[in-house]
Amino acid sequence: MPITTIALDADDTLWQNEQFFRLTEQRFADLLKDYTDAPDLNERLIASVTKNLSFYGFGMKGFALSMVETALDVTDHRVPGTVIAEVLAAGRELLSYPIETLPYVDQALDALQQTHRLILITKGDVFDQERKLAASGLADYFAAIEIVADKTRATYARIFERHTDGPDHTVMVGNSLRSDVLPPLEAGSYAVYVPHDLTWSYEHAEEPEGQPRYARIAHLGELADAIARFDGSR
């Protein structure tokens, strides 16, 4: 039996996301420039975000709280409350950026839904992910939508059992090697990596080159060919 289900990531696979966090990081630095000369401000912010993943999870809420924590830390708690308020406002602005789908997304989904079951697997804040999906206009393409706290082998195994004919007949597609490629491969599925120029460093990992169930494509317009190659190699 061939591949019957295509699972896709959302942020920076279907639409732009990381670029808005980069803009917010710059806004954060501008707000603190009169209160600290820390040369590693961005690195300290990212370290705080990473540390706090186990408390706040992925998404804008954890990012906003980590900005506040970092602002207090780098200024020894001397940063004015007015600046903290502006930092929080910058975090809220992440909810107002327009949704910009990436190249070939609509064409690829329109064609692939004719031949495969499509499901969406995304991680982050439920409210924010639902907002972005609604704004994207892509929700109707998907037979199932899973918004998860993290993407692990166990997460994928559970989703594959619930929504697919099994991992042998499923491919996961996304821009993160750490979240969208390695765990589903461990769960027994196929995986397609679609690099994005601004993928967060936390999501970087070693490519599983030579893995027969792995492929790398330049954009979603090449996805159908990658899946055909998987089917042809059976």
N, C-alpha and C positions, 0 to 999 in steps of 0.2 A: 504494500500500500504506500503511495507517495506522500509527500508532505501535504497536509490538509489544512494546517493552521499556521498563520503568521502572527506572531506577537510583536508589537512595536512599543518602544519607549516613546515618551512625549517630548520633554524638554530637550531642546537642541538636537532632536531627531526629526520631529514634526514641525516645531516652531522655535523661534529664537527665544533664549532665556538667559544664558550666562552673560550676554552683553549688558543686560540691565543691572545685574549684580556688579559688574565692573564699573558702570556709571555711578552706582551707589557707593562703591568703595572710594571713588574719586571725590564724591560729595562729602563723604566722611572725613577724608584727609583735609579737605578745604575747611571744614568746620573746626578741626582741631589744630590748624596750623599756628594759631596764636597762643596755644596752650601747651604744646609739646614740640620738641625738635627730634623726636625719636626717629632715627633713620629707617627703622624696620617696622613702621606702623602697619603696613599692609600685611606683612608676615605675621605680626602679632594678632591682627584681626583674624586671619585665616586659621591660625593656631587655636584661637578661642572658638571659632565656629566648629572646627574639627573636634575639639575637646567636648563641646556641648552637644554634639550629635546624639549622644546617649541620653541626654536629658530632654532636649527640645525637638530632636529629629531634623529632617531635611526641610528646607523651605525658608520663606521670608521671615516667619516669626522668630525662628532660632537665629537667623542672621541679624535681625534687628536687636534682639536681646544681647547677642555677642558684640555688636557695635557698642552698646551701652557699657557692657562689662569692660571692653578694651579701652574706651574713653576714660573710664574711672581709673583703670589700672595705669595707663601711660601718663596720666596727670596727677597721680597720687591723690585722687579724689578731689582735686581742686577745680575741675571743669565746672562751669556754672550750670545751674539747672536749666537756664534758657537754651544752652547748647545741647544738653541732653534731650530737651524737647524737640530741637531741630533734627537731632540724630534719629529719634523715633519717627518723626515726620518723613525723613528720607527713607526709612524702612517701609512705612506705609505706602509710599509712592510706588513701590514695587508692584502694588496691586492695581496701579492705574496705567501701566505701560500697555500699548496696543499689542495684540497678538499678530505676529508676522510669520506666516508659514514659510518653510524652507523650500528651495527649488525642487520641482518634480513631485511634491507631496500629493497634491490633488490628483494628478495624472496617475501616479503609482497606485494610490488607494482605490481609485475608480476602476482601474483595470484588475487589480488583484482581488477585489471583493467579488468579482465575477467567477473566480475559480477557487478561492480559498476562504476559510473562515478567518476574519481578522479580529484580534483582541488587543486591547491597550493595557500595558502594564507600566505604571508610573509610580514614583515614590515622592513623598513630600506631604505638605499640609493639604488635607482633604478639601477645605474650602477654596484654597488657592488653585489647586489642580482642577477642581470642578469648574471654577470660574474661567480658567484658561481654555479648557476643553469646550465649554459653551461658546466662548468668544471666537474660537477657531473655526467653528462650523463643521468640524470633522466627526462629531459624535456618532452620527448615523452610519458611519462606515463600520462601526465595531459591534460585533455580536456580544461582547462582554468587556467591561471596564473594571480594572483592578487598581486601586490606589493603595499602595502599601507603605509601611514605615521604612522598610529597607528591602534590598533585593539580595537574597541569599539562595543557596542551593535548596533549602527547605521551602522557601517562599515559592520558587519556581516549580518545585515538585508538586506542591499543593495546587497551584494554579493550573498546571498541565493536567493533573488528575481531574480537576473540576470542569475545565473548559475545552479540552482537546482530546484527540484520539490517542494521546500518549506522547512522550518526548521524542520517540522515533519518527513521529509524523508532524513535528513542530519545529519552527525556526523562530528564534528571538532576534530582533533587529534593534540596534541602538548605537549611540555615540560613545558610550562608556565601556571600556574594556573591563573595568572592575565590577560594574553592576549589570551590564547588558550582555556581556560575552562570557566571561569565565564562569559565573554561577550557573547559567543555563546549560553550558557544556557539561559541567559537573553533574547536573540533573539529567543528562542524557539526550538533550535536544541538539539541534543545529543552532549556529549563531552567526549573524552577519554584523560586522562592524562598519559603521558609517562615520568616519572622523568628522569632528567639528573643530574649527580653529580655536575656539575659546573654551573648550572643555576644562572644567575645574580640575586643578592638579590632584585633588583627592581621588578623582575617578581614573587616574592614570594607572596602567599596569602593563606587564609584559604581554606582547602579542603571542597568542598560541600558534605560532607559525608551524606548518606541517601537520596541524590537526585536521583530519579529513572532514570534520563537520564544521569547519570554520572558514569564513570568507570575508574579505575586505572589499568594499565598494566605495566609489567616490561620492555617490549620491543615490537617492532612492530610485532614480530612473534606471539604475542598473540592478535593482533587486530581483526582478523577474528572471533575469538571466542567471543570477547567482542561485536562485532556487531551482531552476531547471538543471543546473550543473549538479546540485545535490541529488536531485531525483535520478539523473543520468548515471551517477556513480554507485547507485544501489546494486 
